[in-house]
Amino acid sequence: MATVSRALNGSPEVSEATRKRIIELAESLDYTPSAAARTLVSRRSHVVGVILDTGLGHPDLLHPFFQEVLVGLKHGAGSLGYDLLLFASEEPGNGFGGTHSYLRRAGHHGVDGAIVMGFDGRDPEIARLAASGLPTVAVDADIDGPRTGSVMSENEEGARLAVRHLHELGHERIATITGMLGTRPGADRLDGYGYELADLGLELPAEYVVEGDFYDESGYRGTRQLLELDKPPTAIFAASDLMAAGALRAANELGVRVPDDVAVVGFDDIGLASLIQPQLTTVRQDMHALGEAAASGLARMIDDPEAAPARELVPTRLVVRASSGGSGAPRERSLTSKEVG
């Protein structure tokens, strides 16, 4: 097997006569060398491990955001000659023995690098993977290690844009339902919301900030809590479209009209946003671009051990629809550097 692998990979250790015979035989049998055989010679598997773990009770692959990112990742990695291997996150998950370990999985399968997303930043197994020196890129998250990079949306600026839009429509009592604050998107979107309110000279009552988890049920509960206040907000910025959908459901149950009584803005622009009624004003993330950027950034790090870790911010844009009081065809707008600064 080793001689066949060397011959098919052009090793100078194999004579030209032997190489010719092996190639002729391989062509007659339509033979393709296995990944293991190729790796013996090239020290590369051309396989990237993908770790997606949104936590117990959350839908992982069923979430529209991660579906779109995975499509971009597949296209980006495929165009660069890499295959993707989705790691199991459940324990034990190691058919080759031992306890749950992403690092052990990476070594067992010989992946050239890893893409991680949706994870809890306190996960010790993610920390071990990052510390190992394996080229690793996090999507919409921070990760610390000698060869780690990140690709994320402009979450803070997108949140500022949502608040600015609501203020331009005349709203001053603007509340938010946050994402998980232990995640970078959750924290950044809350920061952007707060910074924009401060720049506009608006008050931020503590009861106008309700913590959610990016999923619809927390948006539903948070909206009921906000609308039952003695002085309810006239506008709600939800840090995800799923939470915004939950907000619309809560408003409908309470007999509160959207956008007449309360305006709602989401974040993501998943397919659901243009299908629900009223159609959802939202901050659009280019999820496909996130996946492609993660793939290209990781490939650079794999190809060149001295390459700087991938660091990329993907712009966000506001798409105005009916839920905020917009009318007509959807309109897009992005912040200028002057507005952000």
SULRA-V37704 format. One record per helix or strand of 2 or more residues. SS is the DSSP state (H for helix, E for strand). FROM is the first residue (numbers start at 1). LEN is the number of residues. Records with the same first field share a line. If there is no record, write none. Layout:
BEGIN
SS: FROM-LEN, FROM-LEN
END
This chain:
BEGIN
H: 2-7, 16-14, 35-8, 60-3, 64-16, 102-8, 124-8, 155-14, 184-16, 206-3, 216-12, 241-13, 271-4, 287-17, 322-3, 337-4
E: 47-6, 83-4, 113-5, 136-4, 148-6, 174-5, 209-3, 235-4, 263-6, 281-5, 311-4, 316-5, 331-3
END
